[in-house]
Amino acid sequence: MHPLHLFKFCPVCGSCHFAENDSKSRRCTDCGFVYYLNPSAATVAFITDGKGGLLVERRGREPGRGTLDLPGGFTDIGETVEQGVAREVWEETGLKVTATRYLFSYPNTYRFSGFDVPTLDFFFRCEVASLDTLKAADDAAACSFLPIEKLSVEEFGLKSIRRGLTRFLKERLWEER
């Protein structure tokens, strides 16, 4: 089922005459408002320690509680994806991002509060000011650096992270070119 089918009332006027307009939108026949459910921007950070390690987190919340993850999350309204990834890294690890380099993106679906949120996940290579302030916080239960060459993609709980990590490892994107 397309997520738009869960929207029964017009968000502008509250009318129950909020019906399918086309495959991407719903339209209110009372006020004329058309709603397109576009993906939310989400970010993922690849941070290395300069010794062959990649920063990973242990998820403290569902979905995937207890599995490995990478720092990142949803971009807030008014933020660029670069600002969003820097804020998420700060909130989850205490590390201050000093530089970001966009790598790639993937469409995704993130299950939150019983709803499949369509996302567009932006993956970044991030540099940080110092590793001395590393401390798990927010929805990260723990964080540490694991050897890149020994990472097991299957230990990561979220499908989009596994997909992005597979590409990161295959293309050896941690190496400076």
ZIMO-V262635 format. One line per field, one symbol per residue. phi: phi as a letter, one per 20 degrees, with the letter a starting at -180 (. if undefined). psi: psi as a letter, one per 20 degrees, with the letter a starting at -180 (. if undefined). burial: + if it has 24 or more other C-alpha atoms within 12 Angstrom, else -. A space follows every 50 residues. Layout:
phi->???
psi->???
burial->???
This chain:
phi->.fgffeedcffednfeeddgebfdbccefednfdddeefeecccddcddm cnddfccdfecffmgnefbdfqrfeegneefffffffffgfecmeefdbc cfdabbfbcdeblmceefcceddceddcfbefefbfbleefbbaedggfd fdgffefdgffgfffgfgffelfeefd
psi->pphhiiohqpigijqjlnrpgaiirqppigiippppnqqqpqqppoprji jjqppqqppirqqkpirqrqqaaqpqpiqrhghghggggghhijqopiqq opgrqqqrppopkjpoopropppqpqqqgqihjppprcjohqqrpqpgij pohiiphpghgggghgggggjliipp.
burial->--++--+-++-------+++-----+++-----++++--++++++++++- ---++++++---++--+++++++++-----+++++++++++++++++--+ +-+-++++++------++++++++++++--+--+++++++++++++-+-- +-+-+++++++++++--+----++---
